[in-house]
Amino acid sequence: MGKWLPGISRRSQARIQNRVSRLGARMAGGPRLEFRARLREQLMEMPPEEELQERQVLPSRPRPRAGLFSRLLCATLAVSMVMAGILTYESMPGDTFYPLKRAAESTLFHLSSDDAERADRSFDYAETRAQEVEELLGSNQGKNDLIGETLQAMEETTRSAVTSLTQVRRRDAKSAGELKRFVQKQRHQIEGMLPRMDAEDQKKANGYLTYIDGLAAPN
């Protein structure tokens, strides 16, 4: 600062040096007591480091709740699926959902674990076909053409059950008893429907009765 500064007189330069000296004297004593007191209070009020780290972690955003429309849509779909299942289960030959019923039966048949289970399912399906024939005979919608088809499906299903039992190759009391029960139930049901059938359907039904009368437990 002792050097000559261009454009500033020696008197001005001396005045500046005096001000800088006084400012340095004031700053040499460190910060004021008031400043240090305020700083101490602020430091005491600060949370610990662990709490600061927890605050820095962003909270997970809550998932938005499904709107009313989404809930109604899900409920509608669930009800529709239940109603479709009921309509499929109760469908009759000629109904819209009847092919789905037969497809479901076929799927369960092929998913069976062994021949014994496949035979049991086939006997159940044959009894279902007999019930369908009885429903068709009592219907006023003139579905006579479907009666013969259902009788044919009943016989094919029964033959499938007997084939599965033959592959099991067992002749225990349980198998013989189940087969006897099935034959008696089918005979009683079909014989009761014969008077309501036309000549062609009676011929198919009598052929089926002849077949089940010859059934015996497989060797």
PyMOL commands that set and color helices and strands:
alter all, ss='L'
color gray80, all
select helices_A, chain A and resi 10-27+33-45+49-56+68-89+98-110+115-137+144-168+173-196+199-213
alter helices_A, ss='H'
color red, helices_A
deselect
rebuild
show_as cartoon
